């Protein structure tokens, strides 16, 4: 049995599949700037990807990450007010790498080098709307469920 993820930009949903059987559907937020692959575009890259690395196994809910490392902080509304401009990466990280040279891999369109993740968010009320800087944001509890259901090298299609 093979699991894979599909992220659908028009509906702002991530679906978890096992072979041809749908296991779950989750609301997400993709890029405010829409789809695109260029470095610096703050767009969500389309196409076929895989999970390069799972980060955060065993960390508490709402763990704050900077540079893919836990800071020791746990997100609270008070912490959010203290750092209002911060792009919060919380709970877990699924770091994506593109599989299509010239589209999402290599050169100035490389998903891995752009640090495109599926990660938890402080803005759960905004899920279902495109508001990110290119990453795919999820509800923190949903992310733990998906994180535990997939492995490194799991295929991810963004359409």
N, C-alpha and C positions, 0 to 999 in steps of 0.2 A: 504494500500500500504506500502510495506517494502523496504527500501533502504539498499543497502550493497555495499561494496567496494571490488575490487579484484586487487591485486598487482601481476604482472607477471614479474618475474625476467628475463627470456630470452629476452623479448621485452622491459624491463625497462618502463613499462606502469602501470598506475593506472586507473581502469575503475570504473565508478559510475553507479550503476544499481538501477532500481526501479522495484521490482519483476523480471520479465524476460526481461524487456526493458532496453536497454543500453541508458544511458543519456549522458555520456561524457567519453572521453579517454584523459589522460594527461601523458606527459612524466615525468619520475621520475629518480632518481638515488638511487640505493640500494647499498649494501656493496661491497666495493672493494674486500674484502675477501670472497665473495660469500655467500652462505646460511649456516646457522647453528644457534644453540640455546645456546651454552655454554657461561656462564659468562666469559667476557674478550676476547671473540673470535673476536669481531668487525665484526660479520656476521649478516645478516638479517635472523630472524627466520621465518621458514615456518609454514604453518598450519592455523588453525582457531583462530581468535582473535576477540576482540570487542574493541570499543573505550571506554576506562575507564573514560577519562576526556578530555573535550575540554577547551583549555586555550588560552586566548588572545582576546576574543570577544571585539570588539570596539577599539582595539589598531590600531594605524596607520600602513600602509604598511611599511615593513622593520623594524618594532620594533625588537630590539635585546632582546633575552631572555637568562638568565643564571640561572640554577637551577629552570627552569620553571617560572621565574619571570621576568617581563620587567625591564631592567636596566635603562630605561630613554633615552637610545641611539636609534638613527635611523641609520641603516646601510647606509654608503656611501663608495665609493671606497677609499676615503681618510682614513676613519676609518679602512677599510680592510688592507690598507698599514701599518697603525700604529700597527696593531695586526695580522701579517701575518700567525701565526700558529693556530689561533683560529678556532674552529669548530662552525661556525655561525648557530645559530638557530633563525630563523626570522619569523615575521608576525603572525603566529598562531602555536599551537601545538595540535595534536591529539595523546594523550598518549594511547598506546595500552596495553592490557592485554591478555595473552594467555588463551585458553579454553581447552587445551589438556594436562592433567597431564603427566609429564615425557617427553613431547615433547617441550612445550613452556610455561608450568606453573609448578611452584614449583621447589625446589632444586636449582641446579646450571644451570637451563635452563629457568628461569622465565623472560618472556618478560617484565613484569611490573617492576621488580626489576632491569632489565638491562637498563631501561629508553629508550625503543624503541618507537620512535615517528614518525609520519608523520609531517613534518615541512617545512617551507620555507628555501630557501638557498641563499647564496650570489653568488654561482657558477652556475647561470642559464644556462650559455653556455655549462656546462658539463652534463646537463640533457640528459638522454638517454644512459649514460655510468655508470657503477657501480663504484662509487668513495667514498661512504659514510663510516662511521665507524659503520654501522649497521642499522641506521635509514633510513627512506624513505624520500628523499628530493624532494621538488616540487618547481615549479615556484611560486613566492609569490602571484601573482594575481590568479593563478589557485587554490592555497590553500585556499584563501578566498572563492572562489566559492564552493569548496568541503566542507569546514568548515560550510558554511551556509546551505548546503544541507543535512547534517547528524546530528545526535544527539548522546549523550552518549548512549552506548550500541549498536550502529550500528555495525553489523558484518563486519569483514575485513578478507578476505582470502588472504594469501600470498603463491604463488606457483612458 
